[in-house]
Structure formats: structure tokens, C-alpha cells
Amino acid sequence: MIDKNDNIKTFKTLLTMKKKFSLFLLVSSCIVSGQVGINTINPQGTFNIDGGKDNPTIGMPSVAQQANDVVVTPEGNIGIGVTNPTAKLEITSGTNGISGLKFNNINSSTLPNSNIASLGIDSNGNVGVQSTAPILTAFKSFSIDQNVASNSLITIGTLEFRYANTNCSGANSYMQIRSTSGSNNIGMIHGAYLSAQNTTGFVNTLPTTISPTFMDITMAPMNCIQDGHAQFSFFSYVDRTYYRVNVHIADGDSLGFGALGYIFVEFQK
């Protein structure tokens, strides 16, 4: 007579042996082939995760199928959205104009760090250092009214620039500048150029000490009625920084815009 319990024990033993044998075959195949695939039996590299479980059993996945894959190649390259990466990290979003790389808590208002180089992207999509001395820029457009001093204020590097004249007249007015370091900034204003409706001309190079309080740039007088414009460069001997400044003021009443202006500053360290 066959014992029912013995049959159950034998079945359980065989089932356990089958599981162990299957695991052994899986591990052995990984060791022999040197490839591991998750959700795929056709790994495209040393390690391949097929997030969408849509890769073919043989051959190379299509571009659409690769979009949900992560691959590590024998060369140590990592591909996200691509199964044949040619760099240590290559990301393919699958959408033109979208890199697929995102940094949280950083946006268009995040200030650049003047002590590091900017990143750029070449025509092949490679990310690299654009310059070891990045150029920073700042721009303000403003109406010439009671709030012009605050609305035109630009802070860049260790200097501040503004236009403070509250009305547009035929008399000369000046852009103002000050040092934000708490001490004088000594340097040279050069390459100065003035233009208006009725005159243009260059201005001689001038040694300049910029104090912590706002001061007029008297070498660059502007006439608002005549649509005055001034351009000059300042090189600081203190911190060896360079500024290029453009300022423009104009009476736009006849055109329906009122009195307005702009300040544009480039800074390089």
C-alpha cells in the first residue's frame, strides 16, 4: 500500500530540486555568457534592463524599444534610452530638442557662478567646457520717471550701475556707478564712445577710482532729448576684472513711448 504522505513528501522534494536546478542554470548561464538581462532574454550589453519588456528575443531592439532600456556595455559605458552608448554616459530622450537630463531646484533665474566655467554642447551633442573665463551679462530697460534709480539698477561682479535722473531734458545727465566690495575699486575707463542725434565722438582714456557710494561717470555725458548713448570699458586693477558697458536714454514722446532707456553690462573675470 502506497502512503499518501510519502507521495506528498516526494513531490515536494522533486519541486525543491527543480527550483534549485533552474536557479543553477540561470546563474550558470549568466556566468558563461557574461550578460544579465532583466525583463529580456536578449541583453544588449553586460547588463540590460528592458523597462517596457518589449525587446525582441533575437536581434537589436528598435529605436522605440530602446527608449525604455538601461544598458551597461563591456566597455563600461552606460546608455539610457540607447543600447549602444558611445560615451561613459549617453542619454537619448527620444524627443528632438529634449536632452532627457534634468536638474531639480535649478531654473532660468538661478545665478551663474562667476568662478566656474560654463558648459556648452557641440554639434554632436557632446557636453564640454565652453570657456575658462565665462562672460556674464546683465540688462535692464526702464522708463525715466520717479522710480528710475531702482528700476535701472544692475549688480554684476563687484560693481553696481544705474541711471538716476528722473526726467528727460536737454541738459547733460550721467550714468552712475559704485563699488559693492566696501572699498574703492581702482582701474581705467577706456574705449569710451558717445553718440547722439547731433554728435558722435571718442573720449580719452581716464584713470578712475570707483567709491562705495554712487558717483556720476562724468566723462560720458548724455542728452536725453538727443537720444544720448554711451559705451565704455572698465578694467579693474584691484581684482583684474573687465566690464563693458552700454547705456542709452531717449525721449520717445513723439513716438508714443515716453522717456526710456537701457543699460547693458558684460562682465569677465
C-alpha positions as CSV (number, residue, x, y, z in Angstrom):
1,M,0.0,0.0,0.0
2,I,1.4,3.4,-1.0
3,D,1.5,6.0,1.7
4,K,-0.2,9.3,0.6
5,N,2.1,11.3,2.9
6,D,5.2,9.7,1.3
7,N,3.9,10.8,-2.2
8,I,3.5,14.4,-1.0
9,K,7.0,14.4,0.5
10,T,8.5,13.0,-2.7
11,F,6.6,15.7,-4.8
12,K,7.9,18.5,-2.6
13,T,11.4,17.2,-2.7
14,L,11.3,17.0,-6.5
15,L,9.8,20.5,-6.7
16,T,12.6,21.9,-4.5
17,M,15.2,20.2,-6.6
18,K,13.6,21.6,-9.8
19,K,13.8,25.2,-8.4
20,K,17.4,24.7,-7.3
21,F,18.3,23.3,-10.7
22,S,16.6,26.2,-12.5
23,L,18.4,28.7,-10.4
24,F,21.7,26.8,-11.1
25,L,21.0,27.0,-14.8
26,L,20.2,30.7,-14.6
27,V,23.4,31.6,-12.6
28,S,25.5,29.3,-14.8
29,S,24.2,31.0,-18.0
30,C,24.9,34.4,-16.6
31,I,28.5,33.4,-15.7
32,V,29.1,31.7,-19.0
33,S,27.6,34.4,-21.2
34,G,28.8,37.3,-19.1
35,Q,25.4,39.1,-19.7
36,V,22.5,39.8,-17.4
37,G,19.1,40.8,-18.7
38,I,16.1,42.0,-16.7
39,N,12.8,41.7,-18.5
40,T,14.7,40.4,-21.5
41,I,16.3,37.2,-22.6
42,N,18.3,39.1,-25.3
43,P,20.5,41.5,-23.3
44,Q,22.3,44.1,-25.4
45,G,25.2,44.6,-23.1
46,T,26.8,43.2,-20.0
47,F,23.8,44.4,-18.1
48,N,20.4,45.3,-19.7
49,I,17.2,46.4,-18.1
50,D,14.2,46.4,-20.5
51,G,11.8,48.6,-18.7
52,G,9.0,48.1,-21.1
53,K,9.5,44.3,-21.6
54,D,9.3,44.9,-25.3
55,N,12.7,44.0,-26.7
56,P,12.8,41.2,-29.3
57,T,14.0,37.8,-28.4
58,I,16.7,38.0,-31.1
59,G,18.4,40.9,-32.8
60,M,18.7,44.5,-31.9
61,P,15.8,46.5,-30.4
62,S,14.2,49.3,-32.5
63,V,14.7,52.9,-31.5
64,A,11.3,52.9,-29.9
65,Q,12.1,49.7,-27.9
66,Q,15.4,51.1,-26.7
67,A,13.7,54.2,-25.3
68,N,12.9,52.4,-22.0
69,D,16.2,50.5,-21.7
70,V,19.2,50.9,-19.5
71,V,22.4,49.3,-20.6
72,V,26.0,48.8,-19.3
73,T,28.4,47.8,-22.1
74,P,31.6,45.7,-21.8
75,E,33.5,49.0,-22.2
76,G,31.8,50.4,-19.1
77,N,29.6,52.8,-21.0
78,I,26.1,53.4,-19.6
79,G,23.2,54.0,-22.0
80,I,19.8,55.4,-21.0
81,G,17.3,55.2,-23.8
82,V,20.0,53.8,-26.1
83,T,21.6,50.3,-26.1
84,N,24.9,51.1,-27.8
85,P,26.3,54.1,-25.9
86,T,29.5,55.6,-27.3
87,A,30.3,57.7,-24.1
88,K,30.7,56.9,-20.4
89,L,27.1,58.2,-20.1
90,E,24.8,58.7,-23.0
91,I,21.2,59.7,-22.7
92,T,18.6,59.6,-25.5
93,S,15.2,61.1,-24.7
94,G,13.6,60.1,-27.9
95,T,12.3,63.6,-28.4
96,N,14.1,66.2,-30.6
97,G,15.2,69.2,-28.6
98,I,14.9,67.5,-25.3
99,S,18.1,66.2,-23.7
100,G,16.5,63.8,-21.2
101,L,18.7,65.3,-18.4
102,K,17.1,67.4,-15.7
103,F,18.4,69.1,-12.6
104,N,15.8,69.9,-9.9
105,N,15.8,73.2,-8.0
106,I,17.7,74.9,-10.8
107,N,15.8,77.2,-13.3
108,S,16.2,80.2,-15.5
109,S,16.6,82.6,-12.6
110,T,19.5,80.7,-11.0
111,L,22.5,82.9,-11.0
112,P,25.7,81.6,-12.6
113,N,28.8,81.1,-10.5
114,S,31.5,83.5,-11.8
115,N,34.3,81.3,-10.5
116,I,33.5,78.3,-12.7
117,A,33.4,77.7,-16.4
118,S,30.2,77.5,-18.4
119,L,29.1,74.3,-20.0
120,G,28.3,74.1,-23.7
121,I,27.1,71.5,-26.2
122,D,28.8,70.9,-29.5
123,S,27.2,69.9,-32.8
124,N,27.5,66.2,-31.9
125,G,25.7,66.6,-28.6
126,N,28.8,66.3,-26.5
127,V,28.8,68.4,-23.3
128,G,32.0,70.3,-22.7
129,V,33.6,73.4,-21.0
130,Q,32.8,76.4,-23.1
131,S,35.2,78.8,-21.5
132,T,37.6,79.0,-18.6
133,A,36.6,82.7,-18.2
134,P,32.9,82.9,-18.8
135,I,31.3,86.2,-19.8
136,L,28.3,87.2,-17.6
137,T,25.8,89.7,-18.8
138,A,23.0,91.8,-17.3
139,F,20.4,94.0,-19.0
140,K,17.8,96.5,-17.7
141,S,15.3,98.5,-19.7
142,F,13.5,101.3,-17.8
143,S,11.2,104.3,-18.0
144,I,12.7,107.6,-17.0
145,D,10.5,108.5,-14.1
146,Q,10.5,108.8,-10.3
147,N,11.5,105.1,-9.9
148,V,14.3,105.1,-12.5
149,A,17.1,104.7,-9.9
150,S,15.8,101.3,-8.7
151,N,14.3,100.1,-12.0
152,S,17.6,100.6,-13.8
153,L,19.9,99.1,-11.1
154,I,22.3,96.4,-12.3
155,T,24.6,94.5,-9.9
156,I,27.3,92.4,-11.5
157,G,30.8,91.5,-10.4
158,T,31.8,93.9,-7.7
159,L,30.1,97.0,-9.2
160,E,26.6,98.5,-9.5
161,F,25.3,100.6,-12.3
162,R,22.2,102.8,-12.6
163,Y,20.7,105.8,-14.2
164,A,19.1,108.2,-11.6
165,N,17.9,111.3,-13.5
166,T,14.1,111.3,-13.1
167,N,13.3,113.5,-16.1
168,C,14.3,113.7,-19.7
169,S,15.7,117.1,-20.6
170,G,18.2,118.8,-22.9
171,A,20.8,119.1,-20.2
172,N,23.6,116.6,-19.7
173,S,23.0,113.6,-17.4
174,Y,25.1,110.7,-16.4
175,M,25.0,107.0,-15.6
176,Q,26.1,106.3,-12.1
177,I,28.5,103.6,-10.7
178,R,29.6,102.3,-7.3
179,S,31.8,99.6,-5.8
180,T,30.0,96.8,-3.8
181,S,33.1,95.4,-2.2
182,G,33.1,98.0,0.6
183,S,36.3,99.6,-0.6
184,N,37.4,101.6,-3.6
185,N,37.8,99.9,-7.0
186,I,40.7,101.5,-8.9
187,G,41.1,101.0,-12.6
188,M,40.9,102.5,-16.1
189,I,38.0,103.6,-18.2
190,H,38.9,103.3,-21.9
191,G,37.4,102.8,-25.3
192,A,34.7,105.3,-24.5
193,Y,32.4,106.3,-27.3
194,L,29.5,108.8,-27.3
195,S,26.7,109.3,-29.8
196,A,23.5,111.3,-30.2
197,Q,21.3,112.7,-32.9
198,N,23.7,115.6,-33.5
199,T,27.1,114.4,-32.5
200,T,29.4,111.4,-32.1
201,G,33.0,111.0,-30.8
202,F,35.5,109.2,-28.7
203,V,36.6,110.1,-25.2
204,N,40.2,109.9,-23.9
205,T,41.2,107.0,-21.5
206,L,40.8,108.0,-17.9
207,P,42.1,106.6,-14.6
208,T,39.2,106.1,-12.3
209,T,38.6,105.4,-8.6
210,I,35.1,104.0,-8.0
211,S,33.9,104.5,-4.5
212,P,31.3,102.5,-2.4
213,T,28.8,105.4,-2.9
214,F,27.2,106.2,-6.3
215,M,29.2,108.6,-8.5
216,D,28.5,110.1,-11.9
217,I,30.5,108.9,-14.9
218,T,31.2,112.5,-15.9
219,M,33.4,111.5,-18.9
220,A,30.2,110.2,-20.6
221,P,27.6,112.9,-20.7
222,M,24.3,112.1,-22.3
223,N,21.5,114.3,-23.6
224,C,18.1,112.6,-23.3
225,I,16.3,114.9,-25.8
226,Q,19.0,114.0,-28.4
227,D,18.8,110.2,-27.7
228,G,22.2,110.0,-26.0
229,H,24.2,106.8,-25.9
230,A,27.5,106.0,-24.2
231,Q,29.7,102.9,-24.4
232,F,32.9,102.3,-22.4
233,S,35.1,99.6,-20.9
234,F,36.4,99.5,-17.3
235,F,39.4,97.4,-16.3
236,S,39.8,96.9,-12.5
237,Y,43.4,96.9,-11.2
238,V,42.1,95.7,-7.9
239,D,40.6,92.3,-8.9
240,R,41.6,92.3,-12.6
241,T,38.1,92.1,-13.9
242,Y,36.7,93.6,-17.1
243,Y,33.4,95.4,-17.7
244,R,31.9,96.6,-21.0
245,V,29.0,99.0,-20.5
246,N,26.3,100.3,-22.9
247,V,23.8,102.9,-21.7
248,H,21.1,104.7,-23.8
249,I,18.5,107.3,-22.9
250,A,15.9,108.7,-25.2
251,D,12.8,110.9,-25.4
252,G,10.3,108.7,-27.1
253,D,7.3,111.0,-26.6
254,S,6.9,111.8,-30.3
255,L,6.7,108.1,-30.9
256,G,4.2,107.5,-28.1
257,F,6.6,105.6,-25.8
258,G,7.7,108.3,-23.3
259,A,11.2,108.7,-22.0
260,L,13.0,105.5,-21.6
261,G,16.5,103.8,-21.7
262,Y,18.5,100.7,-21.1
263,I,21.8,99.6,-19.5
264,F,23.6,96.5,-20.7
265,V,26.8,95.3,-19.0
266,E,29.2,92.5,-19.9
267,F,31.5,91.2,-17.1
268,Q,34.5,88.9,-17.4
269,K,36.8,87.6,-14.7
